[in-house]
Amino acid sequence: MLLSSNGLSLPFTEELFTPLRDSSALIGEPDALNERLWADGCLYLPQLLDRSDVLQLRAAYFGLFDASYFAPGTMVRDGIFSGRVPVDLPAYGVAGHPAHSFVRSEIFQRFLDNPVLTKLAEGLLGGSTEMLPRRILRHFHRGSRLASRAHVDYDYMDRGSHRVLTAWIPVGDCPPATGGLVYLEKSHTLPAEDYAPLRGITDRPQDRRPISHDLRETAHRLNRRWMWADYRAGDVMVHLPHIIHASLDTTTDAMRVSVDTRFVRGGDRPDPRWLRPWSADDGA
């Protein structure tokens, strides 16, 4: 299987990829989960959420689009791309685009109010937590050649507490070819100066926050592999703010939708840029 990220090819080989470790057996054991989180930098938690709840959220989101966006004869919930973007669709994630209104909707709020997520965050952060209001919905379709560049979250939220956790939730099945997240093994232990030279390998020279858009070169330079999973609706990833991660290109007919939400320890000062709802043009 040949994958890509931001249009650059990425062979699916043992040299470049290794499976994520399933941590679901540790649910209900906060100390063991914390130990695993700090050892790996992330937690892969298959089927932490009810699969039907996740698919209902997917159906509600895609129900906001014109029918021409979906392949004829397919269910809207499945999000099968027709190959045509509706001509009157505003730019992704800005006011007027369904993603912009959806993250402000009651159904989205109810989904993220799930006590399973709250309990998980409280166990990992060691007390009461706050979910930050800036909650991101990502949506990519085949041919967009858009993916998250290699980065660490803290570079995007460095004006507040270090005690931050990200929960990434695939809203639908998301195998590698659909554009799932990948994590660079043990990269949360690296000092920033080790990967600083990679920032010169970029397709966004005006933005110094991404580490690189070239995932193969990032892996080779840092002598680490990308950890991956065949994500299913109901799975959750949790990661520390200093682990390097990225996403793959969506090359399947099924579109990729996911949610990113962040938790801080109760009473900590969060980055003020994350205290308002997300918009794709907010610059945060």
Secondary structure, DSSP 8 states (H G I E B T S, - for coil): -EEEETTEEEE--TTTEEE--B-GGGTT-HHHHHHHHHHHSEEEETT-S-HHHHHHHHHHHHTTS-GGGB-TTS-GGG-BB-S---TT--STTSTTSHHHHHTTSHHHHHHHT-HHHHHHHHHHHTS-EEE-S--EEEEE-TT------BB-GGGGSTTS-S-EEEEEEESS-B-GGGT-EEEETTGGGS-HHHHGGGGGS-S-TT--SS-BS-HHHHHHHHT--EEE--B-TT-EEEE-TTS-EEE----SSB-EEEEEEEEEETTS---GGGSS---TTS--
